[in-house]
Amino acid sequence: MSNRTHSSVRKTCDLTGTPMSVSSKSPKLHQQSSYLASTRSDNIEHLRSLIASQIRIDDLQAAVAPLAKQELKNNINGSIPVSGEEREAKIRTALQSSGLIDRLSDQLYGRIQAESKSPQNSIAEPPPTSGIETKSTASTHHVSPCVADIPSHNVAPSILEKPSLGSIRAKRGYRYLHIFVERGRAFIGDQEIEEDPTSLVSIHLSFGNQRFATPSVMSRMEPHFNAECLFELPLKELNILADSPQPIHIVAIRTNASQKRIVIGVSTLDWRKVLYSGTSTLVAELKEISNPEMSTGVIECRIELFPAQLYLLSRDEVQFHVQRDLRRNSEANRLFFLYAKQWWADFIQIRPGHIDRLVKIFAHSESGNKEPVTNFVSPLKCRWIESPRHAARFVSLIGLNQLPSIGNAGGKMEIWQQLHTVLTAGHGDVHDHALLLCNLFLGFSLDAYVVLGTDRNNLAYVWVATISSVGNVSFWESLTGAEFKQADNHHFRTVGCCFNAESFYANIQASDAADRIDFTFLDQSKWKEMSKDALASMKQISTVASLVQIGPYSLNDPHTQEVEMELTLQQYISHYREDHGLTTMWDDDLAHLLGQSLWTCENQKLIGQTNVGSFSDDFHTGIKRSIPEGHTFKGFPCQFNHCHSTKVFSTLIKTKSCKDIALTTGDKVRFSVRVKIFPYADTTMVCWVMLGVRYQSI
């Protein structure tokens, strides 16, 4: 019996390698088990040490490899500095800027700390995964809410209020543009509001899908911004970056006391000079959108490569790429213009009436250049906009602003703005809304097109059309977000052409009536198509085709702002009634019921009247049960695209229904006000305000 038990213990020890308590009858077996366990533990610790050491070696070798590769390349080309001290200084600077020295210090410090805490386990932790890191100086660093995520890496540029690059560690193997926005000069638009504390100025930058906004400063002729950011560069060689025509887009915004944003000017900045200088101070001249020939100020920026590169391109190399871009763009524009000229001649020969149809191949950009209209369209994705319906609502909440035409009374200037300008300003023209809506629809993989035609007043108009998989056509009014079926009663009269990011089609059907034409674009007897290759060649050289990342809602907390607005509006209404010799009593229970009505109003705008009927019934049932018998309830909701309480109250009092409610008289009069803010994305939101009253008529 004892032998069977002893054998069982031995098998268990062999399988697990863990010492077990054995009978006092077998001391030799106990010693062997303890020795084997101790030996295995030492081996495991030694193996861990070897693995950690190898990880550190591989990590450092990967960091040094690009520098060594560039060193060998320049050695072959004979471009290494002659002076040994100069060479040593450049190598030291490159190693320090790359963060390699910091990582070595951290590893050494970590190992010393580990040894001091646990002498038996002196294995240092492997270095953390690289990324844009900041030290714990919270007062120096913060990530701007206006900066969009970088989709490829999900890392936003680090934003700093004060220059402190020494505390930033860049991701290993990545390059950045470190941009320091210093100051503005000769801001002509600010002459009349010099030193106005209620008017603020900010500078907004866009580079690819990355955005940055400086803190707002007081409006003046020479505002000082002193803000900086990092924009990630593509993982390419410097000579390939020199061949990239993508500039930095700049928008200067002035915000007045009523929170209205006005575009001071726009500009683009070619940053490629830093590829041979390493660091450079550049000046961007701001141009008025409606008159690109007019300067409205300049922005001084200092740009440098970060981390510092050990070896850069030569001035001649960079200038060669810049000049080659100019020649290539000029030739591409010339060839496309010749093609478009012949295409247009063929189009108007098909039918004499075609010359009167609204077919627009080119549009004026902010810089004053003519661009193919397809250059302004590209699929746009935003995680903060959840569906095409939300996209339509989001675009409809952006304000309408038509640029005035100088010297043309009652006319307007048609400039197709970049999406960055529209989003930053918070307003745009009708075509700007349609372009943004089409971009978002394409991002949801809808078959969407921008439509140029006329409205029921026979005036030029722009809207969006989507075609379902079974061929059903829907028209979308970008200013309201409303959807119309093609056969519905709508205000779209004629269709001249349709286009999106890849295609351009001109209507050659006998009828151009919007409610009757056939949208089968592949039918060459109904639509004349432009060459997709020709359009693609123009998009490759265009700077207006670059997308802008739409970030999350970045203004104040909606719930806090709702409460503050309600308290302020209650004070305004009480004072207003007091001026008319009336007292005011407030009913919080009634205000609670108004909230569901505002929610219903917004969802009605979002998904339509027929889909919110049950929610409306719930509100009416609640009101009937809460209002005492013999009392009357009146309420009126209003929609705003801002949260300025003074402007909201002014609008309410100018509305006849709200004014009647505010001046209600009777017995047991009780008032209520409810504010509901629905944030969408970026700086776009909708604010619903409902003023209600219950009373007993006398």
C-alpha angles and dihedrals in degrees: 000000000000092000092057091051092049092050091051092055093050093054093051093052093050093052101046104028088220120129114243132192109262134187119280086242091076111047093151092059091050092054092049092051093050092049093050092048092050091048093050091048091053091048092051092050091048091049091050090051092052092049093049091048091050091049090054092047093049091046093052093042089053089051094048096042097079091048092048091047091053090046091055092045093053091044089057092046091048094236098123112121112264094221114080092211091052091049092048091049092051092048091048091050093049093049092048094046092049090058093239094124091048091052092049090051092048092050092049092046091047092051093049090049092049092049092049092051099040118015091186094056110043097156110132118221115253115255116277120258108278122253144127101303132177132197121244096275096124092174091060103044136047135153112242115235089220094064114097124222119260102242096206093057104010089231121128121211112267111249121209128190092198129036106262109139090152090076095051123092115196124211112271112261095015129112128210141191107234105206122190113190102205111174148318128244135198096010094182093185091062098057093099095046100044111164092359106160092197093059121069135191128208136175121224123199130194126189116173106309094340125097137187134182125196119226111270117259133189115284113257140138093265109025119187115218104170093186129139141188144176121242116194117236123214116267095256138120117272093250090055091049088052088059092056113104094194108125131191111263115218129196124183114206130192117199117198130206093275090054093251112150119221124189109234093185146312133232144168126228125207104213099182093103089082089064088077102023100041090215131029142169110230132186121217116200113216116223129200110247096223091046112029090184092066120085117215099181144309133258121214114213133176113210129186139166113256123234095029112253120234092218128020136192120271122255090247092054093053093044089049090057092046093050091045090053090052092050093045093048092047092051093046091050091049094050094046092048090053090048093047091048092055092043091053092049090053091047097055091045091062093069129355093229092061091084089069095050119103100252111154119185098167134038132188114252127207090270091056094250124131113245130182107258091237089066089071094059127077132145109270124198126194124174091205091063105068105191143001088266090056089047091054091048092046093053093046090057092059109098125253116240123167116198112236119239114230113230093011110098111217092001130114137220114242108215118158104220127208116257090244090060093048094048093045095048094041093224142068145158126283093268091049089057093047093049093050092047092049091049091053092046090052088051087060089051094249120152093246133166138182108237124210116198142103135290129227089279088059091245124136111270140175129212141148130260127196125194120206125220090263094049101261112150125216127188119212125202103214094199094060104018090236119152123214129186113232093251094046125107101267139148097250108108112172138011121217104169143345129210144165136175095303109019142053122192129182120204111244097167120124090246125045096188108139094221095051111034123107115245096201095127095184090064102097091196089065105033133036111214129206119225111276090209092054091050092047092052090056093047091054092062097038124107095194092066094070112115126234121218113235109218131202123282103292107183130091124320105280096216094051091047092050092058093045092050093049092053092047093048091049089056092048093049093046091052091046092054091043089057086056093049095257132127124222132218122184129216114205093186091057090048089055090058092051091063094072090051091056090048089052091049093055095045090049088059090047104045105010140262098281094057098057100048095112092052090052090051090053091055095050091047092052093049093050092051095047100045113085117242113273093026128115127220125207127178138164127191123210130192125220134176092212139052100223104135096201093053091045093054092046090053093046093053091048090055109089096218093050092044091053090051092048091053096044115144130191141092122317093004112186124181133202136184129191131188124196123182120198111195118204116170142317105355095329121117141140124231119203119196125186125189115197139176138185121198145153115245118234 
